[in-house]
Amino acid sequence: MEIDDLRALSDEDLATELYETHRELMNLRFRAATMQLANVNEIKKAKKRIARINTVARERELARAGV
């Protein structure tokens, strides 16, 4: 997902996406540890997606606080 797609999501959808991405990252790490992951770049992509979601959540938090 691009950052614009994430900004279009509601707060609940954003939290759901964050949870699902954390679960995906955990599964990717397990697959990498057991040598079942063919493309290890998927781990990097999941981490970046988590960072983007956290960025959008923080932007919204700051906007609500009026900063």
Secondary structure, 3 states (H helix, E strand, C coil): CCHHHHHCCCHHHHHHHHHHHHHHHHHHHHHHHCCCCCCCHHHHHHHHHHHHHHHHHHHHHHHHHCC
